[in-house]
Amino acid sequence: MTRRKKTRSLADKVQIRTGRRKDYKKWRHENPDQVTSSTRYTRKKHQQRKLQAARKLARQEAGPSIAIHPEREGQDPGQGGKDD
């Protein structure tokens, strides 16, 4: 008897009718309310998003501050720039 390969894929674990992958895909499409992500996957993605946000914030704070429109600082916002 051959050993089955270890997998985290839910499609390989679910035995519906013939146990084939396309049967699982069809069942999943017909029953979206019964299909949810695993808690392990959800925690992992939540952690990844937190890390990504922290890295982005660190990059923004570490970058140099630049004046985007330094020539317009003294003018009223209602008046146009020098191109008007």
N, C-alpha and C positions, 0 to 999 in steps of 0.2 A: 504494500500500500504506500502510495506516495504522500508526502506531507504537503499540506496547503501552505502557500506563502503567506506570511504575516502581512496584514494590510489594515490601514485605517479607513479605507474607502467603504462607505456604507453600501454602495452599489454591489460590491462583491459579497457582502454579508447577508443581504436581503434575499430570501427565496420566495419569489412570487411566481406562481404558475410554473414556468419552466426554469426559473432562476436565471434567466438570461438578462444581460444588461439592458437591452432595449425594452424588455418587459418592465423593468424597474423604472426606466425613464418615462415610459407611458404612464405607469401608476403614479409617479411623482407629479407628472403634469396634470393628471386627473384629480389628485388629492393634495393641493398645495397647503391646506390647513394642517395636515398631518406631518408635513416635512419641516423640520427645523434644524438649524445648525447645532452641532454639538457644543456643549458648554466649554470644552477644551479649546475648540476653534474660536469661539466667541471671546473667551478670556485672552487668548493669544493675540487676536486682532485688536482688541481693546488696548492691550499693553503696547502693541506696535504703534498704534495711533498716538498714544500718549508720548512715547519716545520721539516720534516724528515731530509732534508739536513742540516738544521741548527743544529739539535740535533746531527747528526753524526759528524759535524765539531767541535762542542763543546766537544764531547767525545774524539775526536782525540787530540785536543789541551790540554785537561785536563789530558790525560794519560801520564805516564812517558816515557821519551825518552830513548831508549836502543840502544846500539851499537850491530848491528847484527853480524858483523865479526870483532871484535876488533883485532884479531891476524894478519889480513891481511892488516892493514892500511899502514904499511911501505913497502909492497911488490909491485912490478909492476903487473898490471893486466894480462900481458901476461904470467907470470910465475905462475905455479900451487901452490897449498897450500902444507902443510906438508905431504899429502897423496900421492903425486906423486912420 
